[in-house]
């Protein structure tokens, strides 16, 4: 996870995340991304980490809302984090503080699930 300023392009932010993954997750081979990440991320990820980036595109005939494969995972995670009071609004001034709160929110979520 990487928290960065809002003025960074999506594909540049994804590169920050994937750079952190280099060497830490040797089994990582496949990455899903939405249309905002092509074509630069696809080529960069293959060259730097050997990862295959699959762009999840919405069907050409789609009208209105439809659940896209794999994309719902990200949206669902954002919804889980939004339930944490501190993460429901942008209170933090520093990206590192926000990252710490996201880690705490996910730890809380996992502890709740493990103790059921």
Secondary structure by P-SEA (a helix, b strand, c coil): cccccccccaaaaaaaaaaaaccccccccbbbbcccccaaaaaaaaacccbbbbbbcccccccccccccaaaaaaaaaaaaaacccccccccccaaaaaaaaaaaaaaaaaaaaac
